[in-house]
Amino acid sequence: MPQFFLNKRLILLLVSIIILVALIGFSLRDDRELSWPEKFVKDSTGLFQTVFHRPAQSVAGFFENVGELKNTYEENKKLKARLEEQMQLESNLQDVLKENNSLKEELGRADSLRDYNPIYSNVIGRNPDRWYELVTIDKGSQHGVEEDDAVITSKGLIGKIKSASEFTSTVQLLSAPDRKNRISAEVQGKDGKNVFGLIEGYDKEAGALLLRRIESSAKVEKGQKVITSGKGGLFPKGLLIGEVTDVQPDSYGLTKMAFVKPAADYYDLEQVIVAKRTAPNVDTEAMFEEEDKS
């Protein structure tokens, strides 16, 4: 009896294998028509792929776009920094060429008006009520900082040292409303002829410095760079201040006034540089006071 069941199972296994091989061969035929179960399974699979494949593609595409957007942001950030550096370099280059021509006649001169010794420092304090007026830095007289030294960032001039203690100093920003807060500046001309004036005051609504005392006959246009002239006795020559955004007649039409958009961001200040001028300073405050009285 057990031998009979054993033979029966063997026969069933062989028959099953034969049927399976026949079905496989039948399914591999190219000219046959699909049965309705096969059609049902194939259609169901296609519908499933359609329903889930497209959303999956969309999600994958979304994350890919986010990654590309992040890369684009980083590239734009780097390009913006390079552009700001380029603006400063172009500003310095134009003025260097002009200065070199004049220095050919002054070979015995030891110091240049544009030379300065940098003192790197960090902003450690700022009063919210006087945000656009004063900041405190972590360098003082022990580090060589002195009153009226120019203070700059990588983008341009921001102000001067108002007072210096042993280890800290207070910086007065160019936007501070102080009648003595003025700087001898010049507008870089395209033909090499610079136009001189004084930075006096700040327009909060326009967000621009006011370049006054420009001769009425002088040609000043929107987009021109404004730098320190080096003739005020305090600041080195060639420090980038900003860019002209508008020009208007000044008092009684005898002079012009230009609105200058600052190159540096006065709102967000972290690292600054105290630019100590190497050329001898001259006291120009008395001269300005005499001009105002006259």
C-alpha positions as CSV (number, residue, x, y, z in Angstrom):
1,M,0.0,0.0,0.0
2,P,2.7,2.5,0.9
3,Q,4.5,1.7,-2.4
4,F,1.3,2.5,-4.3
5,F,0.9,6.0,-2.7
6,L,4.6,6.6,-3.4
7,N,4.2,5.8,-7.1
8,K,1.0,7.9,-7.2
9,R,2.8,11.0,-5.8
10,L,5.6,10.5,-8.3
11,I,3.2,10.3,-11.2
12,L,1.4,13.5,-10.0
13,L,4.7,15.3,-9.7
14,L,5.7,14.3,-13.2
15,V,2.3,15.3,-14.6
16,S,2.5,18.7,-12.9
17,I,5.9,19.4,-14.3
18,I,4.7,18.5,-17.8
19,I,1.7,20.8,-17.5
20,L,3.9,23.6,-16.1
21,V,6.3,23.3,-19.0
22,A,3.5,23.3,-21.4
23,L,2.0,26.4,-19.9
24,I,5.3,28.2,-20.0
25,G,5.8,27.3,-23.6
26,F,2.3,28.4,-24.4
27,S,2.8,31.8,-22.7
28,L,6.0,32.4,-24.6
29,R,4.3,32.2,-28.0
30,D,4.1,35.6,-29.8
31,D,1.1,34.9,-31.9
32,R,-1.3,33.8,-29.2
33,E,-4.0,35.9,-27.6
34,L,-3.9,36.7,-23.9
35,S,-6.5,35.0,-21.8
36,W,-8.9,37.2,-19.7
37,P,-7.0,36.5,-16.4
38,E,-3.7,37.5,-18.0
39,K,-5.4,40.7,-19.4
40,F,-6.8,41.5,-16.0
41,V,-3.5,41.0,-14.2
42,K,-1.7,43.1,-16.9
43,D,-4.2,45.9,-16.8
44,S,-4.2,46.0,-13.0
45,T,-0.4,46.2,-13.0
46,G,-0.4,49.0,-15.5
47,L,-3.1,51.0,-13.6
48,F,-1.1,50.5,-10.4
49,Q,2.1,51.8,-12.0
50,T,0.2,54.8,-13.5
51,V,-1.3,55.8,-10.2
52,F,1.8,55.5,-8.1
53,H,4.6,56.2,-10.6
54,R,3.6,59.7,-11.5
55,P,3.4,61.0,-7.8
56,A,6.6,59.2,-7.1
57,Q,8.2,61.0,-10.0
58,S,6.8,64.3,-8.9
59,V,8.2,63.9,-5.3
60,A,11.5,62.9,-6.7
61,G,11.5,65.9,-9.0
62,F,10.6,68.2,-6.2
63,F,13.5,67.2,-4.0
64,E,15.8,67.4,-7.1
65,N,14.6,71.0,-7.7
66,V,15.1,71.9,-4.1
67,G,18.7,70.6,-4.3
68,E,19.3,72.6,-7.5
69,L,17.7,75.7,-5.9
70,K,20.0,75.4,-2.9
71,N,23.0,75.1,-5.2
72,T,21.9,78.1,-7.2
73,Y,21.5,80.1,-4.0
74,E,25.0,79.2,-2.9
75,E,26.4,80.1,-6.3
76,N,24.6,83.5,-6.3
77,K,25.9,84.2,-2.9
78,K,29.5,83.6,-4.0
79,L,29.0,85.6,-7.2
80,K,27.5,88.5,-5.2
81,A,30.6,88.5,-2.9
82,R,32.8,88.4,-6.0
83,L,30.9,91.3,-7.6
84,E,31.3,93.4,-4.4
85,E,35.0,92.7,-4.4
86,Q,35.2,93.6,-8.1
87,M,33.4,96.9,-7.5
88,Q,36.0,97.8,-4.9
89,L,38.9,96.7,-7.1
90,E,37.5,98.8,-10.1
91,S,37.2,101.8,-7.8
92,N,40.7,101.4,-6.5
93,L,42.1,100.7,-10.0
94,Q,40.8,104.0,-11.5
95,D,42.2,106.0,-8.6
96,V,45.5,104.1,-8.5
97,L,46.1,105.0,-12.2
98,K,45.5,108.6,-11.5
99,E,47.6,108.7,-8.4
100,N,50.5,107.0,-10.1
101,N,50.6,109.7,-12.8
102,S,50.8,112.4,-10.1
103,L,53.4,110.4,-8.0
104,K,55.8,110.4,-11.0
105,E,56.4,114.0,-10.1
106,E,56.8,113.3,-6.4
107,L,59.2,110.4,-6.2
108,G,60.7,111.7,-3.0
109,R,57.4,111.3,-1.1
110,A,57.5,108.5,1.5
111,D,53.8,107.9,2.2
112,S,50.8,107.7,0.0
113,L,47.4,109.1,0.9
114,R,45.8,105.7,0.2
115,D,48.2,103.7,2.5
116,Y,46.8,102.5,5.9
117,N,47.5,99.9,8.5
118,P,44.5,97.6,9.1
119,I,43.4,96.7,12.6
120,Y,40.8,93.9,12.4
121,S,38.1,93.9,15.1
122,N,34.6,92.6,15.9
123,V,31.4,94.5,16.8
124,I,30.6,93.7,20.4
125,G,27.9,96.2,21.2
126,R,25.1,98.1,19.6
127,N,22.3,100.3,21.1
128,P,18.9,99.5,19.6
129,D,17.8,103.1,20.1
130,R,20.9,104.3,18.2
131,W,21.3,101.4,15.7
132,Y,22.3,103.6,12.8
133,E,24.6,105.9,14.9
134,L,27.1,104.0,17.1
135,V,28.6,100.6,17.4
136,T,31.2,99.3,19.9
137,I,34.2,97.2,18.8
138,D,36.7,95.1,20.7
139,K,39.9,97.0,19.9
140,G,41.1,100.1,21.7
141,S,44.1,102.4,22.3
142,Q,46.2,99.4,23.4
143,H,45.8,98.0,19.9
144,G,46.7,101.3,18.2
145,V,43.2,102.6,17.6
146,E,42.9,106.4,17.8
147,E,40.1,108.9,17.6
148,D,39.0,109.8,14.0
149,D,40.5,106.6,12.5
150,A,38.5,105.4,9.5
151,V,36.4,102.2,10.0
152,I,35.6,100.0,7.0
153,T,34.2,96.6,6.1
154,S,35.0,94.4,3.1
155,K,32.3,96.3,1.2
156,G,33.3,99.9,2.0
157,L,33.5,102.8,4.5
158,I,31.1,102.8,7.5
159,G,32.4,105.5,9.8
160,K,35.1,106.7,12.1
161,I,36.3,106.2,15.6
162,K,34.4,108.5,17.9
163,S,36.2,107.6,21.1
164,A,38.8,105.0,22.1
165,S,39.4,103.4,25.6
166,E,42.1,101.0,26.5
167,F,40.5,97.8,25.0
168,T,37.3,99.0,23.2
169,S,36.2,101.8,20.9
170,T,33.0,103.5,19.8
171,V,32.5,103.8,16.1
172,Q,30.3,106.7,14.7
173,L,28.6,105.5,11.5
174,L,28.3,107.8,8.5
175,S,24.5,107.7,9.0
176,A,24.7,109.3,12.4
177,P,23.0,112.8,12.6
178,D,26.0,114.8,13.6
179,R,26.9,118.1,11.8
180,K,30.6,117.3,12.4
181,N,30.2,113.9,10.8
182,R,31.5,114.8,7.4
183,I,34.0,113.3,5.0
184,S,36.0,114.7,2.1
185,A,35.0,112.6,-0.9
186,E,35.1,112.5,-4.7
187,V,33.0,111.1,-7.5
188,Q,35.0,109.1,-9.9
189,G,34.6,110.5,-13.4
190,K,34.6,108.3,-16.5
191,D,37.2,110.6,-18.1
192,G,39.5,110.4,-15.2
193,K,38.4,113.8,-13.9
194,N,37.0,113.4,-10.4
195,V,34.4,115.7,-8.8
196,F,35.0,116.7,-5.2
197,G,32.5,117.2,-2.4
198,L,31.7,116.5,1.3
199,I,29.6,113.7,2.7
200,E,27.3,115.7,5.1
201,G,24.2,114.0,6.5
202,Y,22.0,111.0,5.8
203,D,18.5,110.8,4.4
204,K,16.6,108.0,6.2
205,E,13.8,107.9,3.8
206,A,16.1,107.5,0.8
207,G,18.6,105.4,2.7
208,A,21.4,107.5,1.2
209,L,24.3,109.6,2.3
210,L,24.3,113.3,1.1
211,L,27.2,114.4,-0.9
212,R,27.1,118.3,-0.8
213,R,29.2,121.2,-2.0
214,I,29.5,119.9,-5.6
215,E,30.2,122.6,-8.1
216,S,27.1,123.4,-10.2
217,S,29.1,123.0,-13.4
218,A,30.5,119.5,-12.4
219,K,29.2,116.5,-14.2
220,V,27.8,113.9,-11.8
221,E,25.7,111.0,-13.0
222,K,23.7,108.1,-11.5
223,G,25.8,105.0,-11.0
224,Q,29.2,106.7,-10.5
225,K,31.3,105.5,-7.6
226,V,32.1,107.8,-4.6
227,I,35.3,107.3,-2.7
228,T,37.3,109.1,0.0
229,S,39.5,111.8,-1.4
230,G,42.3,111.5,1.2
231,K,42.3,115.3,1.4
232,G,40.3,115.6,4.6
233,G,43.3,114.8,6.7
234,L,41.8,111.8,8.4
235,F,40.8,109.0,6.0
236,P,43.1,107.2,3.5
237,K,42.4,107.9,-0.1
238,G,40.3,105.5,-2.2
239,L,38.0,103.9,0.3
240,L,34.7,103.1,-1.4
241,I,31.8,105.0,0.1
242,G,29.0,104.1,-2.2
243,E,27.3,104.8,-5.5
244,V,25.4,107.9,-6.8
245,T,21.6,107.3,-7.1
246,D,20.4,110.8,-7.7
247,V,21.6,114.4,-8.2
248,Q,19.7,117.5,-7.2
249,P,20.4,121.3,-7.0
250,D,21.5,122.3,-3.6
251,S,21.0,125.6,-1.8
252,Y,20.0,128.5,-4.1
253,G,21.2,126.4,-7.1
254,L,24.8,127.5,-6.5
255,T,26.0,123.9,-5.9
256,K,24.7,120.4,-6.4
257,M,23.8,117.6,-4.0
258,A,24.1,113.9,-4.8
259,F,22.4,111.0,-3.0
260,V,24.9,108.2,-2.4
261,K,23.8,104.7,-1.6
262,P,26.3,103.2,0.9
263,A,28.3,100.3,-0.4
264,A,28.4,98.8,3.1
265,D,25.4,97.5,5.0
266,Y,25.1,99.6,8.2
267,Y,22.3,97.4,9.5
268,D,24.3,94.1,9.8
269,L,27.8,94.7,11.1
270,E,29.9,91.9,12.6
271,Q,33.6,92.3,11.5
272,V,35.1,95.7,10.8
273,I,38.6,97.1,10.0
274,V,40.1,100.2,11.5
275,A,42.1,101.8,8.7
276,K,44.9,103.8,10.3
277,R,46.3,106.3,7.9
278,T,50.1,106.1,7.5
279,A,50.4,109.6,5.9
280,P,50.6,112.5,8.4
281,N,47.1,113.8,9.4
282,V,46.2,117.5,9.3
283,D,43.5,119.1,11.4
284,T,40.6,120.1,9.0
285,E,37.9,120.7,11.6
286,A,39.0,124.3,12.1
287,M,38.9,124.8,8.4
288,F,35.4,123.4,8.1
289,E,34.3,125.6,11.1
290,E,35.6,128.7,9.3
291,E,33.8,127.8,6.1
292,D,30.5,127.3,8.0
293,K,30.9,130.7,9.7
294,S,31.7,132.4,6.5
